[in-house]
């Protein structure tokens, strides 16, 4: 991961995080929108871009997830997949964009079509984990039973052992808000912590689980919400936070594509726990690049980030 300079920068929401090439592509796509032969330009730009990350599943997963989100309301991904039905990038982007559109609207228009695109992509590129990542997310939206979902999870791990998107997807699936329970979350986190390298792309799974649990307390309202900060004094939460605070912000520790999103998570958790002194170097490493979650839980993510960053500079 390439951290930005130490000079404090104004906070801004950046879905692509520090992926400069992805940022440039998004700007180029926006500039060509509405032009004659946009589909041809669109296909050429994205295809050329994604060809560069074929050997890096972590980077490619991040890039496709951002593109799918940003292009979820565009006809481009589906048009590309229709014109190039044997292009793996086109099939996966189209499926993921449809999934994101369904998630935002609260309903899937063509779940069978999404699954078919992913399975065709998996057949064309058996080594690629990303069709299985999208199928895993699809199975969550459809509330599929656990044996089927674990089967998809294993397909991802066979191809990409530490796929961040897959671990975080399974974490939410196993929670009580979806198809699991608090006990299943604890068992999953324990297993992940025991076998995962400290700087793996999925290293934030444990801390994400703690933040989700903290949020579940907040949503209860009343006295429990007022006392929610006590969550971070529990041994499991405090230890997870301490392990992350000691290492994550060190230059060169993280190398995965979504490292800045994980640092946003750490800064948020440290501030929720009132560990301001430890949060300051994390905010310095982030240097204003805001990830929407978890800041969006409190309101506008940029405003919430700025308020927390300012508070981190006062007290201990």
N, C-alpha and C positions, 0 to 999 in steps of 0.2 A: 504493500500500500504506500502510495506517495502522499505524505502529509503536506498540507499547504504551509505557507510561511507563517511565522509566529505573529506577524502584524495582524491585529484584530480586524476582522472584516465584518461588514454588515451581514446579518443573518438573512438567508434566503432559502426557500424550499427548492431542493434540487433532487429530482427523482433519480437521475443518472449518477448522483453522488460525484465521485472524482474521476469518472470515466470521460475524459476529454473527447475521445473519438466519438463516443455515443452522443455526447452533447452536440458536437458539430453535425452529426447525422440528423438529429432531431431539428436543428435549425435549418438545415438544407431541405428537409422534407416540408417544413412549414413554408419555406420560401417558394417551393415549387407547387404548393397546393393551388388548385384552380387553373393550372396551366394546361394547354392542349397536350395530349399524350402523357398526362400525369402518371398513369398506370405504368407505362414503360419506364419513365424516369424513376418512379417509386421502386419498381422491381430491381432495376439496375443498381440503384444506390444501396438498398438494403441487402441485396444478394452479395454485392461486392464487400460490404461491411461485415456481414456475418461469416463470410468465407475466411476472414482473418482470425476468427476465434474458434475454429473447428477443433483445435487440439486442446482447448482450455474449457472444460465443461463448466467450471465455476463462473468464469467470465461470460461464457455464452448464455448460461441460465439467467444471469443478471440482465444481460442485454436484451434477451428475448422477453423477459418479464416486464421490463420498462417499456419496450416497444409495444407489447401487447396492451399494456395499460393506456399508453398515450394514443394508440391507434384503435382503441376498442369501438369507437363510433365511426370509424372510417370504413368505406367499402373496399379499400385497397388490399388488406390482407386476404380477404375471400377471393377477390378478383385475381390476385397473384396465384393463389392455390388452384383456382379453376384453370388458369392458363398453363400452369406448370404442375400437373398432378403428381409428378414424380420428384419434385423438389422438396427435400426434407424441411428446409428452412421455411418455405412457403406454407407447407402443411401445418407445421407446429405453430408458426406465428398466427395463422388463420384460426386454428383451434383455440389458442390461448387468448386471442383478442375476443373471440365469441364468448369464451368463459368469463372474461372480465366484464364484458357488456352484460351478460346474464347476472353476474354478481351485483353490479351497480343497479340493475333494474329489479332485482329480486326474483327473477325467473329466467330460465334457460329457454331459448327459442328452439334449439335443435341439439339436444344432448347427444342423440345418436350420431349426428353428423360430426360433432366434436370428437367423440370416441373413435369414429371411423377414420378421421384424419390422423389422429394420434397412432392408431394401429397400423395404418399404411406407412406412416413415417417410421415407426419402429421396425417394420418389415424391410424398408429400404435401407435403414441404418441401424442394424442390430446392436451396435456398440453405444448408441446415443441414449443417455438417460432422460433427456428432456421430454420426449413424448410420454414417458411414464410419469414424470413430474406433473404434467398437465392432466393426465388420467387420474392421478392421485387427488389433485384439487377438484376435479370433476366428481369423483366419488364422494368427496366430502359434501359438496353442494347437494348431491342426490341422497345424502344420508345412507350410504351403503353400509352393509353389515361388516363387522370387523375382519372376518376371514378374508373377504375380498380386498379390503383396503390394505391389510397387511401384505397380501400378495403383491399389490402394486408397489408398496413401500420396498419390498425385497427386490423387485425388478430395478428400482432406482439404485439401491445400494450395491447391487451386483455390478453396476456400470460406473457409479460415482459414489465411493464409500462415504464421503462427508458432505453430500449435497445439502447446502444450507436450506434451500427452499423446501426440500422434502422433510427435513427434520422439524422445521417450524410448522409445516402443514400437519404432520403427525401429532405434534404437541397439542395443537388446537383441536384436532379431531378427537383425541383421547380425553379432552377436558369435559367437565359436566355440562358445559353449554352446547356441546355437540353430541357425540355418541359414546362418551366414556364417563369417567368419574375422577374425583380428586386422587383416589388411591392409584388409579392407572397412570395419572400424570406423574405422581411421585415415583412409581416403579420405572416409568420410562426415563425420567430425568436421572435417576440413580444409575441405570444401565448406560445411558449416554455418557455421564460423567466418568464412569469407570473405564470406558474404552476409548474415549475421544482425546486426541492430542489437544493441548491447551490452546494452540493457535489454529485449529482446524476451522474451515469455513462455517461449521455448525456449532462453534464454541459458545455462542450466545444462547443456546437452547435452555440451559439451566437458569440463567438470569431472566430470560423471557418468561419462563414459567413463574418465577417469583413476581415479576411485574404484573402478569395476568392475575395471579392470586391477590396481589395488592389492589388491583382494579376491582376484583370481585367484592372486596370488602368495601371499597368506596361506593359502589353502586347500591349497597344495602341501605345507605342513608342513615340518618339519625346519629345516635351516639357512636355506633360502630364506624361510620365514616369519619367522624371527628377523631377517633382513635386509630385510624388506619395506619398512621406512621409507625405505630407499635409493631406492625408486621416486620419491619426491618430490624427489630431487636431480637427476633427469634433466631435461634442458632443457624438454621439452614439458610435463611435469607441473608443474615449478616456474613456468614462464611462465603456464600456465593458472591456477594458484593465485594468482599475483601479480596478474594482471589482475582476477580476481574480488575479491580482498581489497581492492583500491584503490577499488572502486566500489560493490559490491553493498549494503553496509550503510549507505551514505549515505542520509539521509532523502530520500524522494521519487525515488530512482533507479529502484526497481522499482515497478510498479503492478499487476502481474498477480496473479491470485487465489492462486497457490501460491508466492508470494514467500517466505513464511516457511519453506516446505519447502526452497527453494533455499538460504536462509541456514543452515538446519540442515546441509545438505550441505557448505557452505563451512566452517562451524565444525568439522565432523568432519574434513574434509581438512586444515585448518590444524593441528589437534591431532595428526593422524597424522604430519604433517610436522614436528612440534615447533616450530611457529611460534606460540607461545603469546601473545606480545604482540599479534600481529595478530588472534588469535582473540577476545581480550577484548571489543573493541567489537562483534563479530558476536554474541557471546552476549548482550551488553546489548541489541542490537536485537531478538533473538529473545525475550528476557525470559521464558524458561520454557515457551514453546509448542513442544512436542517433536513432530517428525515421526518416524514409526516407522523409516523407512529414511533413512540407513544405520546408525543407532545399533543397530538390532536385530541386526545381524551379530555384534556382540560380546556379546549377551545381552539382558536387559530394556532396552528403549530409554530409559526414564526414568532408570534407574540409570546406564546408560552415559553419558547426557547430563550428569547431575549430576556424575559423576566427572570428566568432561572439563571441565565448566565450573569446577569447583573447582581442577583442575590449571592451568587457563588463568590463574588469579589468582596463580600462583607462578612464578618464573623468567621467562625471556624466550624 
